[in-house]
Amino acid sequence: LDELFEALTLIQTKKIKAFPIYLMGRDYWVEMLKWIEQTMLTAGCISPEDFDLFQITDDPEEVANGIERHYQ
């Protein structure tokens, strides 16, 4: 989680160039994302656009295609 939030913060603050971030396994991540939305977003600590910095999926093919598209 440390590396995930560090990467998201660096991309959000434009300290590094954006790259694809995929969270694999909806069931694994859904509760954390609900907490982030209900707590951090509601408190104004993050913006709705911050959710656009990553994708959540169960499909490895979606990840592979997204990474390939990004680097073409």
Secondary structure, 3 states (H helix, E strand, C coil): CHHHHHHHHHHHCCCCCCCCCEEECHHHHHHHHHHHHHHHHCCCCCCHHHHHHCEEECCHHHHHHHHHHHHC
